Amino acid sequence: MKKGLTRIGIVLSILLFFYMSTHRPNEEQFYSWLLNEYDIECHASITCTKKVEGNSYTTLIETGSNIKNGYLLFNTIGKIYEDESGSRTTVKAIGVFGKYFTIIIDEQG
């Protein structure tokens, strides 16, 4: 009985490992997640827009970027944005299972 459960556990672990290594989200999916989660829309350049109260928008400039794709089962992305008034927004996320999850969101005004 124990051998059977051990084999099932090993097979499930291998399948999970394979799934995680083949479903790391990419940077394009990060920008889609960023728009849905924090209303920050980035374009092809380093300029982004953020929706603020009502229907007004503010322009953000990407002043820092850190992307780690070298991990086998996940990746991390960190971005720092600054608006015209000098307010900074720091977003760090982990990508795993085809999605991104927030590690840190820090808005300094």
N, C-alpha and C positions, 0 to 999 in steps of 0.2 A: 504494500500500500504506500509506504513512504517513498519507494523508488519511483512509483508512478507519479506521485505528486511532485517529486523533484524533477522528473523529466518534463512534466507539464510546465513547471516554473521556469526551467531553462529555455524551453521552446518559446514561451511567452516573453521572456526577457530578450531573446534574440529578435523576435518579431518587433518588440517595442524599440529596441536599439536601431533596427533597420528603418522603421517608420520615422523615428526622430531624425535620423541622419539624412533621410531623403525629403523631409518636409520642413527644412529650415526656411523661414520666409526671407525674401530679398529686400533690397532697399526700396524698390518701387512699392512693395506692400507696406513698408514702414510709412511712406508718405500718405498712402491711402488711410492707414490707421490713424496717423496724426491728424488728418482732416476730420475723420469721424469722431475721434476722441476729444480733441482739443481745439477744433475749428481753426487749425493752422493749415493753409493751403500753400504748397510750395510748387514752383514752376521749374523750368529747366535751369534757371540761373540760381544764384544764392539768395534771391529775393523771394520772400514769402509774404502772405497776408494773413491777418488774424481777425476774425469776426469778434467785435466787442459789443457792448450794450446796444440793443436795437439792431439796426441794419448797417451800422457803421463799421468800417474796416480800418486797421492800422497796418502799415508796412513794417515788416521785420527783415532784418539782414542776418544771415547766418554768419556768426563770428567764430564758431568753433564746431568741429565735427570729429567724431571718433567712431569708427566702424570696425568691429572685430568679427570677421567671417571665419577665422581659422579654427574655431571650435567645432568639434565633430557633431555634437548633438544640438547646438544652439548657436545663436549669434547675438551680439549686443550692439546697440547704436546709441550714441550720445550726441545731442545737438544743442548748441547754444545760440539763441536768437536775441537780437537787440533791436528796439524800436527807436523812433526819432528822438524821444525824450530820454533815452539812455536806460530804460527799463530792460532788464534781462529775463529771459525765460530759458530755463535749462530743462531738457527732456532727456531722460535715459530710459531705454526699454530693452527687454530681452525678447528675442524671437525664438519660439519653440512651438512644435506641433502646428506649424503653418500660421501662427498668429503672433502678435506682439502683446506684451504685458508691461505695464508701467513699473519701473524700478523707482525713479525719482521724477517728480515734476516740481520745479522750484521757480516761482515768479517773484523777482525782486524789483520793486518799484522805486 
